[in-house]
Amino acid sequence: MSSFVRRRSVLRLATGAAAIALTGPGLAVMASRQAAAEQDPAVQLVQRAADQGIEVARANAGAAREAGIRRVLESYFDLAYMGRSTLGSYWDKTTPEQRQRFLKASASVEARSYAERFGQYRGQTIAVGRITPRGNGVSVVDSKLTQNSGDPLSVQWEVRNEGQGPRIVDVRTEGVSMTMTRRADFVSYIRNHGGQVEALIDELEARAKR
């Protein structure tokens, strides 16, 4: 058998395998996996959070939008976990009173930040896709944001489930983590103010009142 004939035989086998994967049992398996992903609590959580966030941003502006987004965050996000993450190692250096003040002020800052983010998503849609388990109750839900112009944006949602139901703890747009960006900003501020967490808390409380 010539090499040309062998290549044609291999090509026919590969084409046949691809056809089987896209029809009959192969298609059924793909559909089953997609259906299972759609039923996953983390995927459903992300879809609800995204849909409600975009709707709040579409229907409101200013303080009303910020208040609406805060309700979305409180319903679907683990704000306490996010707050601890943004302080990094400085969290262990705070008093209980400082932690309470920090979490309250940082929640207001997060609501404003996410209100601005969801405001950019007005008139757009988010299609939630696959979920990837990362272990220790953590999973990442992929989604695509369809823009009015330009290519879709990749948005990933990190979800934690420690037995009390899933909660979102981070959102990454095109690979940029909001939680890690916030941590870098907060840690830099603390270091620039003599390592005093109190200085950051005072600043966040002032921002929350603006």
Residue pairs with C-beta under 8 A, 6 or more apart in sequence:
1 9
20 26
21 27
21 30
37 43
37 129
37 130
37 131
38 44
40 131
41 161
41 165
41 166
42 131
42 139
42 141
42 159
42 161
42 166
43 128
43 131
43 141
45 76
45 159
45 166
45 167
45 168
46 128
46 141
46 143
46 157
46 159
46 168
47 126
47 128
48 76
49 72
49 75
49 76
49 77
49 157
49 168
50 126
50 128
50 143
51 126
52 72
52 75
52 76
53 69
53 72
53 114
53 118
53 121
54 118
54 121
54 122
54 124
54 125
54 126
56 65
56 68
56 69
56 71
56 72
56 118
57 65
57 68
57 69
57 115
57 118
57 119
57 121
57 122
58 122
58 123
59 68
60 68
65 115
65 118
65 119
66 111
66 112
66 115
67 111
68 115
69 111
69 114
69 115
69 118
70 107
70 108
70 111
72 114
73 79
73 107
73 110
73 111
73 114
74 107
76 167
76 168
77 110
77 167
77 168
77 169
78 160
78 167
78 168
78 169
79 103
79 106
79 107
79 110
80 103
81 160
81 167
81 169
82 106
82 110
82 169
82 170
82 179
83 102
83 103
83 106
83 107
84 91
85 169
85 170
85 179
85 183
86 106
86 179
86 182
86 183
86 186
87 94
87 102
87 183
87 186
87 187
87 197
88 183
88 186
88 187
90 186
90 187
90 190
90 197
91 99
93 197
94 102
94 197
98 197
98 198
98 201
101 201
101 205
102 197
102 200
102 201
102 204
104 208
105 201
105 204
105 205
105 207
105 208
106 204
108 204
108 207
108 208
109 204
109 207
109 208
110 182
112 207
113 178
113 182
114 178
117 171
117 173
117 178
121 145
123 148
124 145
124 146
124 147
124 148
125 145
125 146
126 143
126 144
126 145
126 146
126 155
127 143
127 144
127 146
128 141
128 142
128 143
129 141
129 142
129 143
129 144
130 141
130 142
131 139
131 140
131 141
131 142
132 139
132 140
132 141
132 142
133 139
134 140
137 160
137 161
137 162
137 163
138 158
138 159
138 160
139 158
139 159
139 161
140 156
140 157
140 158
140 159
141 156
141 157
141 159
142 154
142 155
142 156
143 154
143 155
143 156
143 157
144 152
144 153
144 154
144 155
145 152
145 153
145 154
145 155
145 173
146 152
147 153
153 173
153 174
154 173
154 174
154 175
155 171
155 172
155 173
156 171
156 172
157 168
157 170
157 171
157 172
158 168
158 169
158 170
158 171
158 172
159 166
159 167
159 168
159 169
160 166
160 167
160 169
161 167
169 179
170 177
170 178
170 179
170 180
171 177
171 178
171 179
172 178
186 200
189 199
189 200
189 203
190 196
190 197
190 199
190 200
193 199
193 200
